[in-house]
Amino acid sequence: MSAIELINVTKRWSDTVAVDDVSFRVDEGSFVVLLGPSGCGKSTTLRMIAGLEEVSDGRIVIAGRDATHEPPAQRRISMVFQSYAIFPHLSVAENILFGLKVRKIAKPERTRRLAQVVELVGLSGLADRKPSQLSGGQRQRVALARAIVAENAICLMDEPLSNLDAKLRHDMRVEIRALQRRIGMTVVYVTHDQTEAMSMADKIILIHAGKIEQEGTPDELYDRPATTFAASFIGTPPMNLLALADGPEGAVLDGSNAPVLDGSGADRIFGIRPEHVTITTESGLPAELVVGDYLGADTIVIARVGGQPMQVRVPGRFPVTPGETARLCWSAEHVHVFDRASGRRMSGSRVRSIAA
C-alpha cells in the first residue's frame, strides 16, 4: 500500500505554474527524495503534501484516503524544516514535547516518549539546555526528535541539512538514514544536493521546471538518465554531453574526425561519464589536455576534443601540462545518446568503441 500518492497535482499562482501535473507514489517505510534545482517546485510539492499549500488541481491520497482538502492537523504527518523552527526560550525537552502538549497528551505518556526519543537521536543529557547552548547539529537533532516524538508514520523534510557544514551534513545524512530504517518511518525528503539524494534515497524523483524529469532508484538515474538534464544533474562531475556532427563514415564528435556512432549525428547528443573515459598516449581519439583538478583520491582532467571540453576522472594524481596532446578511449557500453531537440534518451543507436 502507498503511504502517499499524488495524482495529477498542479499548483498555480495567478499565471505562474509552480508544479505542473505531477503524479508519483511513496511506498510505506520508504525514503523518497524530491531532487532538483532551486525554484523547480520540489518544496511546493512537499508543502502541498503537508497541507501548507492548497492544491490547484489533482488529488493527494494519504494512507488510502483523499487528503487533498484536509487541514494539516488531520493528516498525521510530521515535518522538519530547513530553519529548525525551534523556540529559543524553551529547553530541548520543552521544544520536543511542544506538539504533544498542544494535543493534550497525558504527562506520563509525554515523559515516556521523551526518554525514548532523546536516546534515539543522541540528545541524552541535553534535555535541560536552551537552543543557544547547542551546536547546529544538535539543534537539527531537536527538530528531528520533535518530528519523531509525534509517532506519525510519515515525516516530511525540507532541506534539513542545508545550514550545516560539509562534515556535519555527511554525519547527519548517515544518522537520518539509519534512524529512518530503525523506526520504519516513511520519509519524503527535499534537497537540491544530488549527493544527499544518491546516498540516502530508496527512490529519487527528479523535478525540473515543475515537472517530473525522471524517477527511479539512484542506480537507475545514474546509469540510465532519461534526459540530458538528468545526465547533467546527477553525478559529480556530471556526464560529458557533446554535440555530434556528420562525418564520412558515421557521426563524429563535432570538430573531430573519428566516428563514434553509425549513421547521422546532426540530431543527437553524445554522453559519457568522466570515469568511463581513459587517457592514453598511443591510440584513441586525439585530444588536448587543458587542466587537472587534483582531489586526492583522483584527478579530474579537462581535455578538449574538437574544441569541446570533456572531463576525465583519473585515479590518484595525474600531472597535466596545459596544451599537451593525448588520446582518449572508451567502451561503447558506456556511451549514452540523446535527442538534440528534446533532450530525451534515444535507443537503437549503433555506438562504436574508441579502443586504446
N, C-alpha and C positions, 0 to 999 in steps of 0.2 A: 504493500500500500504506500502511496505517496504521502509524505508529510505535508508537502506544499506543491500546488500546481497552478501555474499561470497560463491562462487561456486567452490568446489574442489581446493581451493587455496593451493599452495605449495611454499615454499621458500627454496632454496638451496644456500649454499656457497661451491663450489667445491664438496667434498664428504659429507659435513655436511648438514643434513636436519633439518632446524630450525622450520619450520611449515609444517606439513605433511597432505595434503588432507583435509583441514578444510573447512567446509560449515556451515553457520548459517545465520539467518535473524535478522535484527533490525527493529522493527516497529517504525513508526513515533511517536514522542513525548514520547518515552520510555527511561528508564535509564537502560542500559545494562552494566554489569560488566564482564570484562575478568579477571578471577581469576586464580592464580596458583603460584607455587614456582618460585624463581629466575631461569632464564635460560630455562623456559618452552616454550617460543615463543610468549607470550602474547603481549609484546611491539613491537616485529617484526610484528605481525599481525596488530597492530594499525598503525604502520608506513606504511604498505602496503596500508591500507585504505586511509591514508593521501596522499599517493603518494611519500613518502620519501624513500621507498624501492621498487624495482622492483619485480613484481610477476614472479616466475619461471614457474609455471603452474596454470591454473584456471582463473577465472574471478571475478572481483569486479564490482557490479552494484550499482550505487548511484542514488537515486530518479528516478529509472526506466531506466537509460541509462548506457551503458557499459563504465565504467571509468577506466578499467584496465590499459590503457596506457596513460591516461590523465595526464598532469603535475599538480602538487599540486595547482597552482593558479586557475586552471579551475574547481576544484572540489567543490568549495564553502563550504569549511569546515574550522572551527576554531580549534585550538589546544592549549592545556595548557600543558606545560612541567613540569617535576619534578623539574628542577632547576630555575623556574620562567622565566628565559630568558628575563629579563627587563634590559634596558640600564641604567647604573649608573649615566651617565652625563645628563640624561633627567629628567624632572619633571614627577610627576604622570600623569598629563594631557597629556604631550607630549608622554609618553610611551603608554597610552591608545589609542591615536589618530594616532600613527605612521603608522599603516597599512592603515588607511583612507587617510592619506596624500600621501602615495605611490600610492594609487589608484586614486589620484586626485579628491577626494570627495570635493565638494564645502564647503567653510568655514562655512557658516550658518548651513548647514546640520551637519557638524562636531560638532559645538557648541551645537546643539540640542541633538545629540546623547550623547555627553559627559555629559551634565546636567542630562540626564535620567540615564545613567549607573552608575555614581558615587553615586547617591542616591540609586540605586538598590543594589549595593554591599557594601554600608556602608563606602564610602570614602569621604563623604561630608566634605568640609573644608580642605582637604588634597591635593587638585589638584596641588598646587604650590610646594609641598615638593619633595625632591630628595629621591631615594630609601634608601639611607643611614640613613635617618631620620625616616624610617618606621620599624615597627616590622615585624617578619616573617609572621604573619597572614595578615597584611596589604599588604605586598609585594605579597602574594598569591592572595589577592583581586584585585590587579592591573593586574595580569596575567589573572584572570577571566574576569575583566572588558574589557581588550583588546580583549578577545575572543568574548564577548557578543556584543561589540560595532560594530563589523563587520556585525551583523544581519544575520549571516548564520544560516540555520536551523539545522545544525549538528555540535556538538562540541566533539572533542576527548580529553581525559585527561589521561596523562601518569604518574601515581603515584604522583599526585599533592600535596599530604599531607605528603609525607614520610619525609620531612625535618622539620616538626613541632613537638612540644612536644605533649604528650598524651592528655592533656586537650584541647589544641588548635585544635588538629586533630578532637576531638569529636565535638567541636563547629563548625568547618568548614564543617564537614560532614552534620550537620543539615542545615547549610546555603546553601551549594551547592544543596542539595536535594530540599529544599524549593524554591530556585531560579529556578531550572530546571522545577519544577511543575508550577511556576508562569508564566514563559515565554513560556512554551511548547516546549522547545528545545529538540532535540534528542541527547542523550549523550551516548558515549561509553567510559567507564572508566576502566583503567587498574590498578590493585593492587595485591599485594601478601598477603594483610591483610584480612582474612576472616571476621573479624568484620566489616570492611568497606563494604564489599560485602553484608553481610547479612542485614545490617542496611539501605543501600541505594538502592539496585537494585530492579527493576521490574523483571529482569531475570539475572541469573548468567550463564556464560559459563566457566566451569572449564576446564582448559587446563593442560595437563601433558605430558611432553616429546614431545611437538609439535603436539599433537592430542587432540581432544575434549574428555574429560573423561565423562562429563555429562553436560547437560544444562537444565534449568528449573527455577522455582521460588525459592526463598530462602527456603520456606517451603518444597518444593519437594526435594531439595538437602539434607536438614537436616533430614526429616522424612523417606525418601526412597533413601538413597545413592545407586548408581548403582554399585559401586565397593568398594573394601577395601580402595583404595586411597581416594575416595570421603568421605568415612566414617571417615578416619583418618585426613583429611584436614579440614573438616567442623565441627565446634564445639569446644568450649573451656570449659573444656578439651575435647579432641577428644573422639570418640567412643572407648570403650574397644573392642579389637579384640583378641580372644583367640583360641588357637588350640584345636581341638576336637580329641578324640580317641574312639575306640570301647569298649563298656562295655557289660556285660552280659544281660542288659535289655534295651540297646539303647546307643546312643552316649553320652559321658561324656566329661566334660572339662578335658583336658589332665592332669593327675596327681590326679584327684579326682575320686569319685565313684558314684555320684548321676547323673542319666540320665537326660539330658536336651533336647534331641531330640530322636525321634523314628528312628530306623534303624542305618545304619553305619555313623560314623563321620570322618573317616580317610581322606575323600576327601573334608572336609568342614571347614569353619571358623565360629566361633560363635561371634556375635557382639551385644553389648548393650550399651546404653549411660549411663554415670555416674548418671544422675538424675533419672534413671529408676531402680536403684538398692537401696534396703533398708537394713540397718544393724539392726539385731535383736539379742536377746540373747537366744531365746527359740528354734525355729525350722527354718530350712533353710539349705543352703549349708555351711559346715564348712569352715572358713577362718581365717587367721592370720592377724591381723592389724599391719601395718608397721609404718606409719607416718600420721599425719594430717596436712594439709596446710590451716591454718585459713585465710579467705579472708574478714571477716567482715560479709557480708550477709550470707555466707555459709562456709563450710569447705570441702576441697577435701581430702578425706581419701584414702590412698593407702592400699589395702588389698592384701594378697597373697592367691590364690586358687590353690592348687595342684602345687605350685611353680611358677604359672603365676600371674603377677600383674594385679589387677583390681582396677580402680578408682571409687569412690562412692562420689556423691555430697550430703552433709547433710546440711540442713538449720541451720544457726547460728553457734555457737561454739560447737565443738564436741571434747572433750579431748580424746587423744589416748595414750595409754601406749604401746610402741613397744613390740610385742610378744604376746599381749593378744589375746585370741580367741573370735570369734563372729560368727554369722550366717548371710548369705546373702540371700535375696529373691527378686523375680521379677515376673512380669506377662508375659505370653507367647506373648501377643500382642506387646511387646516392643522389642522382640528378632529379630535380623537380621541374615540371614545365607548367606554365600558367598562360592563360589567355591575356594578351596585352590589353584588350579593350575592357574586359570585365574584371580582370584580376583573378578569375576563378581557376582552380586547378584543372588541367587537361589530362586526359588519359589516352592511351594508344599511341603516343609519340615514340618513335624508334630512336632511342638515345645511344650515343656512341661513348665508349670509354676513351679517356686520354691516357695512354699507357706510358709508364716510365721507361 
